[in-house]
Amino acid sequence: MSPTTNETKQPKFGHLPLSTSGPEECALTGAALLGSPYFNKGSAFPSEEREAFKLYGLLPPNMQTLEQQVERAYQQYSSRTDALAKNTFMTSMKEQNEVLYYKDHLKEMFSIIYTPTEGDAIQNFSRLFRKPEGCFLNIFDQDRIYDNLAQWGTAADIDYIVVTDGEENHQLLSDELYLGLRRPRVRGKEYDDFVDTFVQSARKLYPKAYIHFTGSEDFGLSNARRILDKYSPKIPCFNDDVQGTGCITLAAIMAGLYVSKLKLSNMRLVVFGSGSAGTGIADQVRDAIATESGKSDEEAAEQIWCVDKPGLLLRSQGGDLTQGQRPFARDDKEWEGKEDKDLLSIIKETKPHVLIGTSTKPRSFTKEVVEEMAKHVERPIILPLSNPTRLHEADPKDLIKWTDGKALVATGSPFPPVKYNGNEYEIAECNNSCAFPGIGLGAVLSRTRLLTKAQLVAAVKALAAQSPALRDPNKGLVPNVIDVREISVQIAKAVIRTAVAEGLATEKGIPDDEAELDDWVREQMWEPKYRPLVKIERKGASSFAKGEAGIGRTKREARASTSSTRKMRSFLITTAVGAAALAIRGVSGAAVPVDADQRDAAIAERGDSTSLGQREAYLPSILTSDEVVKRAAVA
């Protein structure tokens, strides 16, 4: 078997600037080539490339296949004795050979390179630190923001920017090896000016780039909605904690409604826990109802009841309501003489079809609550989404038992299948990783001017259409993350089609034919395969061919670095705003969140009713530069 892949995946579209197949140019030679994690093939370099790129004498003589490399690496991985050691090994591999890193074993390794192990790596970042990745911006050095961003390429080079900040963590401040700012956290106008300086600089330097806000205290909690509302009408941007959580949850709801033979326009929903995750879900559901039924946002919101620490959200709570909560506050007159403080009473009054938990209050979906819900609906859809497992609102096996197998259940953490009365019920995990890669891919490939509500609804419908429960109601409500590549193709196509219909797509030559659009998308999706390298001289070579683009180790999702083609490239911005607010990269390099146990413990201590989608809220964290889109490409 050849160690390299020479064919073009979709020959009709091999000419595209973001084409990811066929040969690619490289101006690196010798040790410099072996030091490039993107170009490096290690022992899989064929003889002609060893000759052309002066690699003889630098590699063992036996030439091996990618499959043989995977076997060797897997044996080394398996020899590590604990999860953190495995995570650190994967980090090292990614820094040496990206293709090998992404090639296989996603299902087995997902909990190592993602939640929960990645949280341990993030906690220990300052002690495990080896080399920086991404661009670090300092709130106390705002004059440098433009120049710092400008180092990463030209306007044509950057397609996808992931940006995160950190959170106050006073324990880290006492660590002598801590790498973040040792200052009180900055808030208010100075913080807003910082974010705006970043956005304006990024837009000026990289006008086609899509901006992905993710996690941490301000992007993921109190300011998430405000920042999103400010910039989403102006630029293509996305907040994973608000919109990503809402998208994956709405997909589970849509699949559940299909099984229940109910229409979205008639559904009643109770959200228990109305932080940014809960209200983000409510937003997505409201938008979908409005889009599907033609109702106004206000009319659609009437089908949703949001509950938080004080009880049902009511308009009389006024200034105590967050910006995200206000659209869902009910008229007090509706609840005159009715109990609005406890969940059981609210369930009795509203008779919801769907109950969502984002409260971090364990066991709050009691037997009485669930049985009351099941009295009024044939197939109750119950989604306890708080992380980690110990903070879940209910155990899936109890939900199945209390409803005599009728409940349709998805959770925020992995759970094993439930066996009950001779049947086995698969419990799907509402993992944002199934949603945002495809959304970002579609936004970038279409060059949409904005990411709209209609595009997100289309993305959700495409995701829900792949639900295993549509074929078997005992299967999961949402697809498994191991199928993320195929999932992302379908989501990307839905976003692209909607952007075209809205007149927002600026990319030329987007196919109208469904089959051609499928080929068009797949040709621009990176795959973990070795591609033939063509030796060129450094003089006149592109920055990518010279290995100079994104010197801070930024990488991109799809690659073709010839004079007429280039690879989609994303890079990560991390912002430091004080008080242990260094936003650090996940040590494994795998678009990973903060450890859920640590995060949710802190949330519970503070009394915040926020959960799913807040993975980066407790400790500073980062998504790696390529993983947001590249995860969509991993088979």
C-alpha positions in Angstrom: 0.0 0.0 0.0 1.4 3.4 -1.0 2.1 5.7 2.0 0.8 8.7 0.0 -2.4 9.4 -1.7 -2.1 11.0 -5.2 -5.7 10.9 -6.4 -8.1 13.9 -6.4 -11.2 13.1 -4.3 -13.6 14.9 -6.6 -11.7 15.7 -9.9 -14.4 18.2 -11.0 -13.6 20.4 -8.0 -9.8 19.7 -7.7 -9.1 23.2 -8.9 -10.8 24.9 -5.9 -8.7 27.1 -3.7 -9.5 25.0 -0.7 -9.2 21.6 -2.5 -7.6 19.1 -0.1 -6.4 16.3 -2.4 -3.7 15.7 -5.0 0.0 16.9 -4.7 1.0 19.9 -2.8 4.1 22.1 -3.0 6.7 22.1 -0.3 9.9 24.2 0.0 11.2 22.6 3.2 13.9 20.1 3.2 15.8 17.9 5.6 15.3 18.4 9.3 13.1 21.4 8.7 10.6 19.2 6.8 10.6 16.6 9.6 9.9 19.4 12.1 6.7 20.4 10.3 3.8 18.6 11.8 1.7 19.3 8.8 4.2 18.0 6.1 6.0 15.4 8.2 5.3 11.8 7.2 8.1 10.2 9.3 8.9 6.7 8.3 6.2 6.9 5.6 8.1 9.2 3.3 8.5 7.3 0.0 11.9 6.9 -1.7 11.3 9.6 -4.3 10.5 12.2 -1.6 13.4 11.1 0.6 15.6 11.8 -2.4 14.0 15.1 -3.4 13.8 16.5 0.1 17.2 15.3 1.4 15.8 13.0 4.0 18.2 10.0 3.4 20.2 9.6 6.6 17.6 11.4 8.7 15.1 8.5 8.8 15.4 4.7 9.4 15.7 2.9 6.0 12.5 0.9 6.2 9.6 2.7 4.5 6.3 2.1 6.2 2.6 2.8 5.6 0.4 5.1 7.6 -1.4 2.0 8.8 1.8 0.6 10.2 2.6 3.9 11.9 -0.9 3.9 13.5 -0.2 0.4 14.9 3.1 1.5 16.4 1.7 4.7 17.8 -1.3 2.8 19.3 1.0 0.4 21.1 2.9 3.3 22.5 -0.3 5.0 23.5 -1.6 1.9 25.2 1.5 1.5 27.2 0.7 4.8 29.1 -0.6 3.9 32.5 -3.1 6.7 33.1 -5.4 9.0 31.2 -3.3 12.2 31.6 -0.2 10.4 30.4 -2.2 9.3 27.3 -3.3 12.8 26.8 0.3 14.1 27.0 1.4 11.4 24.5 -1.3 12.5 22.1 -0.1 16.1 22.4 3.4 15.1 21.5 2.1 13.2 18.5 0.1 16.1 17.2 3.2 18.3 17.5 5.1 15.9 15.3 2.6 14.5 12.8 -0.9 15.8 12.3 -2.1 13.1 9.9 -1.0 10.3 12.3 -2.7 12.1 15.2 -6.1 12.3 13.5 -6.0 9.0 11.7 -7.8 6.4 13.9 -9.3 5.4 17.2 -11.5 8.4 17.7 -14.2 6.6 19.6 -11.7 5.1 22.1 -9.6 8.2 22.5 -12.3 10.8 22.6 -12.5 10.9 26.4 -8.7 11.3 26.5 -8.3 14.2 24.0 -11.7 15.7 25.1 -13.8 15.7 28.3 -13.0 14.7 30.9 -9.2 14.1 30.7 -8.5 17.3 28.8 -9.6 19.2 31.9 -6.9 17.6 33.9 -4.4 18.6 31.3 -5.7 22.2 31.3 -5.4 22.4 35.1 -1.8 21.3 34.8 -1.1 23.4 31.7 1.5 25.6 33.4 3.4 22.5 34.5 3.0 20.6 31.3 3.8 23.6 29.0 6.2 22.9 26.2 5.6 25.4 23.4 2.9 28.1 22.7 0.2 27.6 20.2 -2.1 30.3 18.9 -2.1 34.1 19.4 -2.2 35.5 22.9 -3.7 38.9 23.4 -3.2 40.9 26.6 -5.9 43.4 27.8 -3.2 45.6 29.3 -1.4 45.8 26.0 -4.2 46.6 23.6 -2.1 48.7 21.3 -0.4 45.6 20.1 -3.5 43.7 19.2 -3.5 44.6 15.5 0.2 43.8 15.1 -0.2 40.6 17.0 -3.0 39.4 14.7 -1.2 40.6 11.6 1.6 38.0 12.2 -0.7 35.2 11.1 -1.0 35.8 7.4 -2.6 38.0 4.8 -6.3 38.7 4.2 -6.5 35.6 1.9 -4.8 33.3 4.5 -7.2 33.2 7.4 -10.7 31.6 7.2 -11.7 30.7 10.7 -10.8 32.4 14.0 -11.5 30.8 17.4 -11.4 33.2 20.3 -11.7 32.6 24.0 -10.9 34.3 27.3 -10.3 32.9 30.8 -11.9 33.1 34.2 -10.8 34.1 37.6 -9.1 31.3 39.4 -7.4 32.5 42.5 -5.9 29.1 43.3 -3.8 29.3 40.1 -2.4 32.7 41.2 -0.5 31.1 44.0 1.2 28.6 41.7 4.7 29.8 41.1 4.8 28.3 37.6 1.5 29.8 36.6 1.8 31.4 33.1 -1.2 33.7 33.1 -1.7 37.3 34.3 -1.5 37.9 38.0 -4.0 40.7 38.1 -7.6 41.3 39.1 -10.0 40.5 36.3 -10.9 43.5 34.1 -14.6 44.1 33.5 -16.9 46.8 32.2 -15.9 49.3 29.5 -12.3 48.3 29.4 -13.2 44.7 28.7 -15.8 45.7 26.0 -13.2 48.0 24.4 -10.7 45.0 24.4 -13.2 42.7 22.7 -14.1 45.4 20.2 -10.5 46.2 19.4 -10.0 42.5 18.7 -13.1 42.2 16.5 -12.3 45.3 14.5 -8.7 44.4 14.0 -9.6 40.8 13.0 -12.1 42.1 10.5 -9.7 44.6 8.9 -6.9 42.0 8.6 -9.0 39.0 7.7 -12.3 40.2 6.2 -13.5 36.8 5.1 -12.8 35.1 8.4 -15.6 33.5 10.5 -15.2 34.2 14.2 -16.1 31.5 16.8 -16.4 32.7 20.4 -16.1 29.9 22.8 -16.2 29.3 26.5 -14.8 30.9 29.6 -16.3 33.4 31.9 -17.2 36.3 29.6 -17.7 34.6 26.2 -19.5 31.7 27.9 -21.4 33.3 30.8 -22.6 36.7 31.7 -21.5 38.5 28.5 -22.1 35.8 26.0 -25.5 36.9 24.8 -24.5 40.6 24.9 -21.4 40.0 22.8 -23.3 37.8 20.4 -26.1 40.3 20.0 -23.7 43.1 19.3 -21.7 41.4 16.6 -23.9 38.8 14.9 -25.8 41.4 12.9 -22.5 42.7 11.5 -20.2 39.8 10.9 -20.3 36.0 10.5 -19.8 34.8 14.1 -20.9 32.1 16.4 -20.9 31.4 20.2 -20.5 27.8 21.0 -21.8 27.9 24.5 -25.0 29.7 23.5 -25.7 28.6 20.0 -23.8 25.3 19.9 -25.6 24.0 23.0 -28.9 25.1 21.6 -28.4 23.5 18.2 -27.5 20.0 19.5 -30.3 20.1 22.0 -32.9 21.3 19.5 -31.8 18.5 17.2 -32.6 16.0 20.0 -35.9 17.7 20.5 -36.8 17.5 16.8 -36.0 13.8 16.6 -38.0 13.2 19.8 -41.0 15.1 18.3 -40.7 13.0 15.2 -40.9 9.8 17.3 -43.8 11.3 19.3 -45.6 12.4 16.1 -45.8 16.0 17.3 -45.2 19.3 15.6 -42.7 21.8 16.8 -45.4 24.5 16.5 -47.5 22.7 19.1 -44.8 21.7 21.5 -44.6 22.9 25.1 -41.1 23.2 26.7 -39.9 23.7 30.3 -36.2 24.7 30.7 -35.0 24.0 34.3 -31.9 26.1 34.8 -31.8 29.4 32.9 -28.2 30.5 32.7 -26.6 31.1 29.3 -26.9 27.4 28.3 -30.6 27.2 29.2 -31.5 30.4 27.6 -29.3 29.5 24.6 -31.4 26.4 24.1 -34.6 28.4 24.6 -33.4 30.8 21.9 -32.8 28.1 19.4 -36.1 26.5 20.1 -38.0 29.8 19.8 -36.2 30.6 16.5 -37.1 27.2 15.1 -40.7 27.5 16.1 -40.9 31.0 14.5 -39.1 29.8 11.3 -41.3 26.7 10.9 -44.7 28.2 11.8 -44.4 31.8 10.8 -45.1 33.0 14.3 -43.4 36.0 15.7 -40.5 35.5 18.2 -42.8 36.7 21.0 -45.5 34.2 20.0 -43.0 31.4 19.7 -41.6 32.2 23.2 -45.1 31.6 24.7 -44.5 27.9 24.2 -41.4 28.0 26.5 -41.3 28.3 30.3 -37.9 29.0 31.8 -37.2 28.2 35.5 -34.2 29.5 37.5 -33.2 29.8 41.1 -36.2 32.1 42.1 -38.6 29.9 40.3 -40.4 30.6 37.0 -39.1 33.6 35.2 -41.6 36.4 35.6 -41.6 40.0 34.2 -41.9 41.4 37.7 -38.4 40.2 38.4 -37.2 43.1 36.2 -33.6 44.0 36.8 -32.8 40.6 38.2 -33.3 39.0 34.8 -30.4 38.7 32.5 -30.5 39.8 28.9 -31.0 36.2 27.8 -33.8 35.6 30.2 -36.0 38.6 29.5 -37.6 37.3 26.3 -38.9 34.2 28.2 -40.2 35.9 31.3 -43.9 35.3 31.7 -46.7 37.8 32.4 -47.3 37.7 36.2 -51.1 37.7 35.5 -50.8 34.3 34.0 -49.6 32.9 37.4 -51.8 34.8 39.8 -52.9 32.3 42.5 -50.6 29.6 41.1 -47.5 28.2 42.5 -44.5 29.3 40.5 -41.6 28.4 42.7 -41.2 24.6 42.5 -40.7 22.4 39.4 -43.5 20.0 40.2 -46.1 22.7 40.4 -44.9 24.2 37.1 -45.0 20.8 35.4 -48.6 20.3 36.6 -49.6 23.7 35.2 -47.8 23.7 31.8 -48.0 20.0 30.9 -44.8 20.1 28.8 -43.8 17.7 26.1 -40.2 18.5 26.7 -38.2 19.0 29.9 -34.6 20.2 29.8 -32.2 20.3 32.7 -29.3 22.8 32.7 -29.4 23.5 36.4 -26.5 21.5 37.9 -29.0 20.4 40.6 -28.6 16.7 40.9 -31.8 14.5 41.1 -34.0 17.5 40.6 -36.1 15.6 38.1 -37.7 13.5 40.8 -40.0 10.5 40.4 -43.0 12.8 41.2 -42.0 15.3 38.5 -41.4 12.7 35.9 -44.6 10.8 36.6 -46.6 14.0 36.5 -45.1 14.9 33.1 -45.9 11.4 31.8 -49.6 11.8 32.8 -50.1 14.4 30.1 -47.9 13.3 27.2 -47.5 9.9 25.5 -43.7 10.1 25.0 -42.1 12.6 27.3 -38.8 14.0 26.0 -36.5 14.5 29.0 -33.0 15.9 28.6 -30.9 16.1 31.8 -27.9 18.0 30.4 -26.0 19.2 33.4 -22.4 18.0 33.6 -20.7 16.0 35.0 -22.7 12.8 35.7 -23.0 13.5 39.4 -24.8 16.8 38.7 -27.3 15.3 36.3 -30.9 16.1 37.0 -31.8 12.4 36.7 -30.3 9.1 35.9 -31.6 7.8 32.5 -32.4 4.3 34.0 -34.8 6.0 36.4 -36.4 8.1 33.7 -37.0 4.9 31.6 -38.4 3.0 34.7 -40.6 5.8 35.9 -42.3 6.2 32.5 -42.5 2.5 31.8 -40.1 2.8 28.8 -41.9 5.7 27.2 -39.4 8.5 27.9 -37.1 9.7 25.1 -33.9 10.6 26.8 -30.6 12.3 25.9 -28.0 13.5 28.4 -25.1 15.9 28.7 -22.6 13.2 29.6 -22.1 9.6 28.3 -24.4 7.0 29.8 -24.6 3.3 29.0 -27.7 1.8 27.4 -30.6 1.2 29.7 -32.2 -2.3 29.8 -35.8 -2.4 30.9 -38.6 -5.0 30.4 -36.6 -6.8 27.8 -35.8 -3.8 25.7 -32.5 -1.8 25.4 -32.7 2.0 25.2 -29.7 3.9 23.8 -28.9 7.1 25.7 -27.6 9.7 23.3 -25.1 12.4 24.5 -25.9 16.0 23.5 -22.4 16.8 22.5 -21.7 20.2 20.8 -19.0 18.5 18.8 -21.7 17.1 16.5 -22.9 20.6 15.6 -20.4 23.4 15.4 -17.8 21.8 13.0 -20.4 21.5 10.3 -21.8 24.9 10.9 -18.3 26.5 10.7 -17.5 24.5 7.6 -20.6 25.7 5.8 -20.1 29.3 6.8 -16.5 29.3 5.6 -17.2 27.5 2.3 -20.1 29.7 1.4 -18.4 32.9 2.6 -21.7 33.9 4.1 -21.8 37.6 5.2 -23.7 36.6 8.4 -24.6 33.5 10.3 -28.4 33.8 10.6 -31.1 32.1 12.6 -32.4 30.5 9.4 -28.9 28.9 8.8 -28.8 27.6 12.3 -32.3 26.1 12.0 -31.3 24.5 8.7 -28.2 23.1 10.5 -30.3 21.6 13.3 -32.7 20.0 10.9 -29.8 18.4 9.0 -28.4 17.1 12.3 -31.8 15.8 13.5 -32.3 14.1 10.1 -29.3 11.8 11.0 -30.8 10.8 14.3 -30.7 7.0 14.8 -34.1 7.3 16.6 -35.8 8.1 13.3 -35.2 4.5 12.3 -35.6 2.9 15.7 -37.2 4.9 18.6 -35.0 2.9 21.1 -31.9 4.4 19.6 -30.2 7.7 20.4 -31.9 11.0 19.7 -28.8 12.5 18.2 -25.9 10.8 16.2 -22.7 9.6 17.8 -19.7 11.9 17.7 -17.7 9.2 15.9 -19.9 9.9 12.9 -19.0 13.6 13.0 -17.4 13.7 9.5 -20.6 12.6 7.7 -22.7 14.6 10.1 -20.7 17.7 9.2 -21.1 17.3 5.5 -24.8 17.3 5.8 -24.8 20.3 8.2 -22.4 22.2 6.0 -24.6 21.7 2.9 -27.7 22.9 4.8 -25.9 26.1 6.0 -24.6 26.7 2.4 -28.0 26.2 0.8 -29.7 28.6 3.3 -26.9 31.2 2.9 -27.5 31.1 -0.9 -31.2 31.3 -0.5 -30.9 34.3 1.8 -28.5 36.1 -0.7 -25.7 36.1 1.9 -23.3 33.6 0.3 -20.5 35.4 -1.4 -18.5 32.4 -2.7 -18.8 32.0 -6.5 -19.6 28.7 -8.2 -21.6 27.0 -5.4 -23.3 24.1 -7.2 -27.1 24.0 -7.3 -27.3 20.3 -7.8 -27.5 18.3 -4.6 -25.0 15.6 -5.6 -22.5 18.2 -6.9 -22.8 20.2 -3.8 -22.0 17.1 -1.8 -18.9 16.5 -3.9 -18.0 20.2 -3.7 -18.0 20.1 0.1 -16.2 16.8 0.4 -13.4 18.0 -1.8 -12.8 20.9 0.6 -12.7 18.7 3.7 -9.3 17.7 5.0 -8.7 14.0 5.6 -5.9 12.3 7.6 -4.1 11.0 4.5 -0.6 11.6 3.3 -0.5 13.6 0.1 2.4 13.6 -2.4 4.8 16.5 -2.0 6.3 18.5 -4.9 9.7 20.1 -4.3 9.9 23.8 -5.1 12.5 26.4 -4.5 12.0 28.8 -1.6 12.3 31.8 -3.8 8.7 32.6 -5.0 7.2 29.9 -2.8 4.0 30.6 -0.9 4.3 31.1 2.9 2.6 27.7 3.4 5.0 25.9 1.2 7.8 27.4 3.2 6.2 26.5 6.5 6.0 30.1 7.5 2.3 30.8 7.5 1.0 31.0 11.1 4.4 30.7 12.7 2.6 30.3 16.0 1.8 26.8 14.9 -1.6 27.8 13.4 -3.0 25.2 11.1 -5.9 25.0 8.8 -8.7 22.5 8.1 -8.0 21.7 4.5 -4.8 22.2 2.5 -3.4 22.9 -0.9 -0.5 25.3 -0.9 0.1 26.0 -4.6 0.2 29.4 -6.2 -3.4 28.9 -7.3 -4.7 26.8 -4.3 -4.6 27.1 -0.6 -5.8 25.4 2.5 -8.6 26.7 4.7 -6.8 28.0 7.8 -8.1 28.8 11.2 -6.2 30.2 14.1 -6.9 30.7 17.7 -6.9 33.9 19.7 -6.6 33.6 23.4 -7.2 36.7 25.5 -5.8 37.4 29.0 -7.9 39.7 31.1 -6.4 39.3 34.5 -6.9 37.1 37.6 -5.7 33.8 36.3 -7.3 34.6 33.0 -4.8 33.1 30.6 -6.7 31.2 28.0 -4.6 28.1 27.4 -4.6 25.5 24.7 -5.8 22.1 25.6 -2.7 20.0 26.0 -3.9 17.3 23.6 -4.6 19.8 20.9 -8.1 18.5 20.4 -10.6 21.4 20.7 -11.3 20.5 24.2 -13.2 22.0 27.1 -12.3 22.5 30.7 -12.7 19.5 33.1 -16.5 19.3 33.7 -16.1 18.1 37.3 -14.0 21.0 38.3 -16.1 23.5 36.4 -19.4 22.3 37.7 -18.2 22.0 41.3 -17.3 25.7 41.1 -20.6 26.6 39.5 -22.5 24.7 42.2 -20.5 26.5 44.9 -21.3 29.8 43.4 -25.0 28.9 42.9 -24.9 29.6 39.2 -27.6 27.8 37.2 -25.5 27.2 34.2 -24.2 23.9 32.9 -24.0 22.4 29.4 -22.0 24.5 27.1 -20.1 26.2 30.0 -17.3 23.7 29.9 -14.7 26.4 29.8 -16.2 28.4 32.6 -14.1 27.2 35.6 -10.6 27.1 34.3 -9.0 29.0 31.4 -9.1 27.0 28.2 -8.6 27.1 24.5 -9.6 25.4 21.3 -6.7 24.6 19.1 -6.3 26.5 15.9 -7.3 23.7 13.5 -9.5 21.4 15.5 -12.8 23.4 15.3 -13.1 22.6 11.6 -10.7 19.7 11.4 -12.8 17.7 13.8 -15.5 17.7 11.1 -12.9 15.9 8.9 -11.9 13.1 11.2 -13.4 9.8 10.1 
